[in-house]
Amino acid sequence: MYDVKKQARSAAEAYKMRQANITIQLAALLDAQRAHAGDAAKEPRHWGYAGDLESVEELLSKAVEALGGKPVTA
């Protein structure tokens, strides 16, 4: 990852750059989730996969809160 502060000429430009980076990371997260689901399907009795998702769920809740939102729980 590159240093946005050094690349951006203004706060608005840095904001747009970070938005783009977040969009890319969200797409990568969905790809990883699909692959993880495939692995979990091969070992349906392995609780580790559910634990992995618990960790990701907690991190996502913190990210939502960091942007002023309310984390969603099912």
N, C-alpha and C positions, 0 to 999 in steps of 0.2 A: 504494500500500500504506500502511496506517496504522501508527502506532506502538503495537505490542502492549503494551509496557511501560507506556505511559500509560493504556491501556484496561483492562488486567487488574488485578484487586485482589489476586491471589496468583500464586505461581509455577505452581501447578496450573492456574489459569485461563488463564495465558499459554500453558502447554503445550497445553491443549486448543484454544486459538485458533490456535496455530501448526500443530497437527495438521490442523485444518480447512483452513487456508491451503495446506498441502502437498497435501492431497487435491484441492483445486481446481486447483492448479498441475499435478498429475499428469494430471488429466483434460484440461487445456488442452494438455499435452505430447502426449498421445495424439491429440488432434484435429489438432495441428500435424503430427505424424508422418504421419497419414493424408493430409493435404493435400500434404505434401512427397513422399510416395510417388507420388501422382498426377502431380505435376510431373516426378518422376524417370522415370516410365513414358513420358512424352512425349518424353524425351531420353535414351534408354537408353545412349548413348555418352558422356554428359557425366559425367566423374569427380567433378565438384564436389559432386554430391548425396551420393556415397559419403563424401566428405571432410566434409561437414556432419554426417553420422551418426557419423563417427569422433570429431568434437569433442563431440557430445552424449554419446556412449558414455563418453568420458573424464570429463566432468562428472558423469555419473551414478555412475561408479565412485567418484569423490571423495565424493559425497553418501552412498553406501552406507558407505564407510569412516568418514565423520564420525559415523555412527550406530552404529559398532562392528561392522558387518557385513563380510563378505568379498565383494568384487566378483565377479560371475559372468562368466566368459568362455566363449564357445562354441567 
